[in-house]
Amino acid sequence: MQKTDWTEESFFGMNTLTVLNGFGVNAELAITKAKNEFMRLEQRFSRYISDSDISQLNRAAGKNSIKISPETMEVLNFAMIMSEISQGLFNILIGPMEDLWNYKIASSVPPIDDIRRILPLMDYRDLILDTAKNTAFLRKPDQSADLGGIAKGFASDRCIRILSEMGVPSACVNIGGNVSTLGTKPDGTPWIVGIRHPRLDNELIGAISAADRSVVTSGDYERFFFDRNGVRWHHILHPDTGYPAQSGLMSVTVVDHNAMIADALSTALFVAGIDQGMEILSNFTGTDAIFIDSRLQIFITEGLVDSYRAVESSRTSIL
């Protein structure tokens, strides 16, 4: 394959760096189209964009239903399914609690009275969807949906679909470390997706060989702060408590054909822990996971035996 058949595009969107790599004669045009679709979806999904579907939904909380796009309905509908399967451990109505913790500037734990006040706003069953009319409604004032745990996966799937439909045989979409692959690399070998070490900067703890797969990780190292007593508080909140999940895990990586499934599942499994996480995972055929616990022990599901490579194999066990 000629060098001119290779195209890379980097840009900032959905609050993270995104890199699109494509190989093939149509790659340049296809990547431009995929980027445009990504930016269009951000305008639908971001609660920080005033005229997005999600911002309008949140402003109308407790008042009235609003009309939403088919894409937003698809994401919200799947979020409800994931919430049911995970018994609420995946919860897109976590927006008010995320705002309370405010990890961008936080240096202390929010007052317990504020956490207790917000917990009733996080019942995912308060999101009412009418798929026939394409409308959505939040039952209670001050409720807030946040698609941060699922939107990047949906956008990644859309990008891969566009690249595939335009005849690109080989591509990789990296949205803030959430990686989706189309086919193999041009030389026929799988893409290698690194799994970040949860405690060592710029170090890998393992890697996945992937072709036509998405590899998505949720970890306690992505956003966190230390309080004045030196206690570490990470950003993945447990919807039942309002505090960071204490599941005994540092990170969870999910591997699936569908990036939206992998995105939502990685969060749910992190909150759940290994035992309950495996029960949740059993609802999905052909989906695999890597769990890294607080002792840096690595547990992989059987489907990854041939594709996962650990830096230290002695730390790895098969579930």
Steps between C-alpha positions, in 0.01 A plus 500: 500500500631839401572768756245725330227253594546579869304784669496622860281770651525627858251735663342585835138403562277355773749647746787281381755451223381288211724344235370338182736281297395353167669304223382474143433714194181649651644554847543878485143570392359237736685639801376851423145366488550304824638808675201707390265233634687494832467877539131485405436239768678710759252780423219254580644333808704747705329647805751783482364623165194713568288392203585128508225243548638414844520862616144560391388181675671608822354851492152352456541260797180483704317721249439344161624249246715609207551377145837333449694372200492131403867472603431636847203267536716203402761587761248574776304184425814285519601680820169394655558140393850507648364651820252215536761233429747653745232568765573869480878481525511666159301819540494800266304709752818543701547856371406686822737286708782553253441874525512481878836321502632723218826316439640780286567711811417270794733466798254379764203266538157666467289536817306185577172695518549613140570145387184376675297780343609408149469119524119500436562687173697206361223243451547401135135393486408869507611525137188446289547424132234491231665330204190544281504879542878534550452688827676484837402625846666522840245472779667713769631858494882526520553156349777490241601241241865461408609281209869503592498124561349404168516778237860441397418135433204592282709756310777246450256249352369767263851591386587135435178452305571800278856385432378151416217622274748716307719200426779558752634150577722592793445768764538587866291748698642619832271721709687591814645150532179322400613311190297347218656310210382427150660193348867435563799723439598530131759226539232255616603491866261601780503845653674509838309695764693574817341469844623782721664425833260647757775638723806564281490790255585419139526127577296207367390204707398297195370513144216360289525377140186628329335486159142624452480549877463789742714521813371736770641559848361666812749563778539683828807680363316708241387777739564515871620720783664463840332667795692672778536168682663340197197284414456436127152557352433391140224610265300181434208546737277227637140601420368346824736684735609815318862423590779356281446129441696275735488176305858392554591590140737749343384453143274297274549452126218365284550351153202474266394547138284792615674800657183633662454172686866497601486864616198456725610158625846618605341745743241253630756225556737737680226598743382140539833329572609165365231266636195711420674625188527148363126454558430817303743394227317168457215693333723582203612238249854530368594779742819471706661696781823564685474583870797651687456497875650712775799262531571536126386143441353455153198283424396432140201318357560185294436668167816709539743216567644513147490879454614644834869544576608602850819683592525272802322172425530387863237757594241365256219256577217369279145537622 
